[in-house]
Amino acid sequence: MHGWFPWSMWLTSVVFLTVIVWWFIGVNNGRNDDANAPRRILDERMARGDIDRDEYRERLTALRER
């Protein structure tokens, strides 16, 4: 039984760190999506041709000033 103790501590540490990293990545991805949503929408509209270059620059400037 004494021989399993170091392995169980190591395995517990690896699992704990994996859960922490997984949670941190998930939380950050959610925040980044929300923060970049207006810029992403503006980029998509430009790519589709809904707005021209001048309007894109004007709206991008307005977004940066917010």
Secondary structure, DSSP 8 states (H G I E B T S, - for coil): -GGGHHHHHHHHHHHHHHHHHHHHHHHHHHHHHHHHHHHHHHHHHHHHTSS-HHHHHHHHHHHHH-
